[in-house]
Amino acid sequence: MYRLMPPLTALRAFEAAARHLSLTKAAKELHVTAGALSHQIRGLEELLGLKLFERRVRAIALTPAGKMLYLHFWMRQSLMD
């Protein structure tokens, strides 16, 4: 049985948005529109079956699942440094 790997672009979008806690800042960093970034993140959420962000008016916050995924990214990056 094979498991689908999430697209790298979606993982990059998630990591940048989680780090900045801003779709606008993450989109600017990745040179895409905020709408495109949001689309990537929604696709990742659908693929994983998890809600990664709480979307609020002019703000986002990580859900517990989002915090765990971001921590995984952070720990792997720390080990690589």
C-alpha positions in Angstrom: 0.0 0.0 0.0 1.4 3.4 -1.0 0.7 6.7 0.8 0.6 9.9 -1.1 3.3 12.4 -0.3 2.1 16.0 0.0 3.3 18.3 -2.7 6.5 20.1 -1.8 4.9 23.4 -2.7 2.1 22.9 -0.2 4.6 22.0 2.5 6.6 25.1 1.8 3.4 27.2 1.9 2.4 25.7 5.2 5.9 26.2 6.7 6.1 29.8 5.7 2.6 30.6 6.8 3.1 28.9 10.2 6.4 30.7 10.7 5.0 34.1 9.9 1.4 33.5 11.1 0.5 35.5 8.1 -0.6 34.4 4.6 0.4 37.8 3.2 3.9 37.7 4.6 4.4 34.0 3.6 3.1 34.7 0.1 5.5 37.6 -0.3 8.4 35.5 0.8 7.5 32.7 -1.7 6.7 35.2 -4.5 3.1 34.0 -4.9 -0.3 35.6 -4.2 -2.0 35.1 -0.8 -4.9 33.4 -2.6 -2.5 30.9 -4.2 -0.8 30.2 -0.9 -4.2 29.7 0.8 -5.2 27.3 -2.0 -2.0 25.2 -1.4 -2.7 25.1 2.3 -6.3 24.0 1.8 -5.2 21.3 -0.5 -2.7 20.1 2.1 -5.4 20.1 4.8 -7.7 18.0 2.5 -4.9 15.6 1.7 -4.0 15.1 5.4 -7.6 15.2 6.6 -6.5 17.8 9.2 -7.3 21.5 9.8 -3.9 23.2 10.2 -5.0 26.8 10.7 -7.8 28.6 12.3 -8.7 31.4 9.9 -9.8 34.6 11.5 -10.5 38.1 10.2 -7.1 39.4 9.1 -5.2 36.7 11.1 -4.5 33.0 11.2 -3.5 30.8 14.1 -2.2 27.2 14.2 -4.5 24.5 15.3 -3.0 21.8 17.6 -2.4 19.6 14.5 -0.8 22.6 12.8 1.5 23.2 15.8 2.6 19.5 15.7 3.4 19.6 12.0 5.3 22.9 12.4 7.2 21.5 15.3 8.2 18.5 13.1 9.5 20.9 10.5 11.4 22.9 13.1 13.0 19.9 14.7 14.1 18.4 11.4 15.6 21.8 10.4 17.4 22.0 13.7 18.9 18.5 13.2 20.1 19.5 9.7 22.0 22.6 11.0 
